[in-house]
Amino acid sequence: MKLRLPAFVVLGLVLGLTVGCTAAEPSTPAPTTYELPPRQVRPDETALKVPPAKNGDTEFDLIGFAAGLPSITGSHTEMPAKGQYVRLRLVVTNTGTSSVLFDAMRQLLVDDQGATHPPDEQAMLIKRQPAQFDLGHSVRVEFDLYWDIPKDRKPVSVRAFGGPTITDMKNVNGTDIKL
């Protein structure tokens, strides 16, 4: 037995399906950037507005800076500076396709007289900051670097070293980033 529906029912079903299909809201494209909430700058720190810079496959984004710190305090000790502590808050991101061994202790602070200063090992230990870590593909890490420089010097830039790449296995040349 064949079921015969009146024409107005068939027309209603067809229109209902057509309207239902065309009445759907257009899809909204996915956001193209992450929406990260702003964070408070630390009391002794200045927020930096420096464009990101690259060295090899590593991108450096300098976000916070403090100079003239007379001492630092950790969970177990306070340590006075021989001169002044300088602290830089940065984000490093691996933009390459392979992992890179990132050496935080290789990052040099350049002062106003052209001298370079490696991070202070004791300050980095006291503040429990990483010395070296594997930076995987598309991984970003935020941390602090600490230097102890003479009181009469002013920091002007950071010579950043991203780590070895396939095209530069020794990573000899750093990238200077003005503060």
Backbone torsions as a table, in degrees:
resi	resn	phi	psi	omega
1	MET	NA	130.1	179.4
2	LYS	-92.1	139.5	178.3
3	LEU	-92.4	123.1	179.6
4	ARG	-111.5	120.3	179.1
5	LEU	-99.2	145.6	176.4
6	PRO	-61.0	150.2	-176.6
7	ALA	-57.0	-39.6	-179.2
8	PHE	-64.9	-30.0	177.7
9	VAL	-71.5	-44.7	179.0
10	VAL	-62.1	-45.5	178.8
11	LEU	-61.3	-41.2	177.7
12	GLY	-62.4	-42.0	178.4
13	LEU	-64.9	-44.3	179.9
14	VAL	-63.3	-47.6	178.9
15	LEU	-63.3	-40.3	179.3
16	GLY	-61.2	-43.2	178.6
17	LEU	-67.3	-42.3	-179.3
18	THR	-65.3	-47.2	179.4
19	VAL	-63.4	-42.1	179.6
20	GLY	-60.8	-36.6	-178.8
21	CYS	-76.4	-37.2	-176.0
22	THR	-88.6	-16.5	-176.8
23	ALA	-83.7	-5.1	-179.2
24	ALA	-63.8	144.3	178.4
25	GLU	-65.2	141.2	175.6
26	PRO	-64.6	143.6	-178.2
27	SER	-71.9	143.2	178.6
28	THR	-91.5	130.5	179.5
29	PRO	-64.1	148.3	178.9
30	ALA	-65.1	147.4	177.3
31	PRO	-59.1	148.5	-179.7
32	THR	-99.0	-5.0	176.9
33	THR	-134.4	155.0	174.8
34	TYR	-76.2	140.9	175.9
35	GLU	-98.5	94.0	-180.0
36	LEU	-94.2	132.2	-179.1
37	PRO	-69.5	144.6	176.9
38	PRO	-66.4	150.9	178.3
39	ARG	-122.9	152.1	179.4
40	GLN	-67.7	135.3	174.2
41	VAL	-74.1	142.8	179.1
42	ARG	-65.0	152.4	-172.5
43	PRO	-55.3	-34.7	-177.0
44	ASP	-97.6	14.8	-169.9
45	GLU	-118.7	152.1	174.1
46	THR	-112.4	131.3	175.2
47	ALA	-70.3	135.8	179.8
48	LEU	-99.9	144.2	175.0
49	LYS	-119.0	63.7	-177.4
50	VAL	-105.4	132.5	178.4
51	PRO	-63.7	144.3	177.8
52	PRO	-57.9	148.7	178.8
53	ALA	-129.7	154.4	-178.9
54	LYS	-117.4	147.5	166.8
55	ASN	-135.3	113.0	-174.9
56	GLY	62.6	-128.6	-179.5
57	ASP	-96.3	13.8	-178.4
58	THR	-113.3	131.1	176.4
59	GLU	-103.0	135.5	-179.2
60	PHE	-112.0	127.3	176.8
61	ASP	-123.9	105.7	-179.2
62	LEU	-83.3	122.6	-173.3
63	ILE	-118.8	-21.3	-179.4
64	GLY	-148.1	148.1	-174.4
65	PHE	-146.0	137.8	173.8
66	ALA	-142.3	135.0	178.2
67	ALA	-131.7	163.5	178.3
68	GLY	75.9	20.0	179.3
69	LEU	-74.5	121.0	-176.5
70	PRO	-74.7	-24.1	-179.3
71	SER	-158.9	168.6	173.2
72	ILE	-130.0	152.3	179.8
73	THR	-125.4	134.6	175.7
74	GLY	-115.8	-165.4	-178.8
75	SER	-71.2	-18.8	-174.4
76	HIS	-130.4	-4.1	-177.5
77	THR	-162.0	160.9	169.0
78	GLU	-117.4	138.7	-177.3
79	MET	-130.3	121.8	177.1
80	PRO	-74.3	150.4	176.4
81	ALA	-76.5	149.3	171.9
82	LYS	-71.7	-34.1	176.1
83	GLY	-125.2	-88.6	175.9
84	GLN	-147.0	142.1	173.5
85	TYR	-85.5	142.9	173.0
86	VAL	-121.5	131.7	179.7
87	ARG	-121.7	134.7	177.3
88	LEU	-125.1	125.8	174.3
89	ARG	-95.3	126.4	-178.1
90	LEU	-141.0	160.9	174.4
91	VAL	-120.7	128.0	174.7
92	VAL	-112.8	139.0	-178.7
93	THR	-132.2	132.6	176.1
94	ASN	-85.1	114.3	179.6
95	THR	-98.2	1.2	-179.1
96	GLY	-88.5	-177.0	-178.2
97	THR	-96.7	-9.8	179.2
98	SER	-119.7	165.6	174.0
99	SER	-71.9	155.6	175.8
100	VAL	-133.9	140.1	175.2
101	LEU	-83.0	108.4	-177.4
102	PHE	-89.8	127.9	-179.4
103	ASP	-109.0	98.5	-179.2
104	ALA	-63.0	-32.1	-176.7
105	MET	-74.6	-5.5	179.3
106	ARG	-90.4	-11.2	-176.2
107	GLN	-74.4	126.0	-173.4
108	LEU	-107.1	138.1	172.4
109	LEU	-93.8	129.8	178.4
110	VAL	-104.4	127.9	-178.6
111	ASP	-97.5	178.8	-175.5
112	ASP	-67.6	-9.6	175.7
113	GLN	-103.6	5.8	177.5
114	GLY	87.8	-2.0	178.8
115	ALA	-75.5	148.1	177.4
116	THR	-109.5	146.8	-177.3
117	HIS	-131.3	126.7	174.5
118	PRO	-77.2	160.1	176.3
119	PRO	-56.8	147.7	179.5
120	ASP	-80.0	116.8	-175.8
121	GLU	-59.4	-44.0	-178.5
122	GLN	-65.8	-42.6	179.0
123	ALA	-62.8	-42.3	179.0
124	MET	-63.2	-39.1	177.9
125	LEU	-67.5	-46.9	-178.5
126	ILE	-61.1	-39.4	179.9
127	LYS	-87.9	4.7	175.9
128	ARG	53.7	45.9	177.1
129	GLN	-96.6	151.5	-175.6
130	PRO	-70.4	145.3	175.1
131	ALA	-94.6	-37.3	-177.4
132	GLN	-154.6	143.9	176.1
133	PHE	-158.8	157.8	177.1
134	ASP	-82.0	121.5	179.9
135	LEU	-104.6	101.4	-176.5
136	GLY	-73.3	170.7	179.0
137	HIS	-55.3	124.5	179.0
138	SER	64.1	17.6	177.6
139	VAL	-88.4	139.3	175.0
140	ARG	-123.7	138.9	-177.7
141	VAL	-131.1	134.6	178.6
142	GLU	-112.9	132.6	-178.4
143	PHE	-162.0	179.0	178.5
144	ASP	-110.5	148.5	167.8
145	LEU	-116.0	141.5	179.5
146	TYR	-124.3	133.3	174.3
147	TRP	-125.3	150.7	173.0
148	ASP	-115.8	108.9	-176.3
149	ILE	-121.2	161.7	178.3
150	PRO	-55.9	146.8	-177.9
151	LYS	-60.1	-31.5	-175.4
152	ASP	-86.9	5.8	-179.7
153	ARG	-102.8	151.5	177.0
154	LYS	-118.7	130.2	177.6
155	PRO	-70.4	135.5	-179.5
156	VAL	-120.5	-27.8	-179.8
157	SER	-159.8	170.0	174.5
158	VAL	-119.5	131.6	172.6
159	ARG	-94.3	106.0	-172.3
160	ALA	-96.0	136.4	177.3
161	PHE	-122.4	117.4	-176.6
162	GLY	-81.9	-22.6	-178.1
163	GLY	115.5	166.7	-177.2
164	PRO	-62.7	146.7	174.0
165	THR	-128.9	173.7	179.4
166	ILE	-62.7	-33.8	-178.6
167	THR	-90.9	-12.9	179.8
168	ASP	-143.2	79.3	-174.0
169	MET	-65.2	-25.3	-177.9
170	LYS	-96.2	-16.6	-179.0
171	ASN	46.6	57.7	-175.4
172	VAL	-76.0	-41.9	-174.6
173	ASN	-95.5	126.2	175.8
174	GLY	-88.3	175.6	176.9
175	THR	-115.1	122.0	178.6
176	ASP	-81.2	128.7	179.1
177	ILE	-120.2	116.8	-179.0
178	LYS	-70.6	141.9	178.9
179	LEU	-87.1	NA	NA
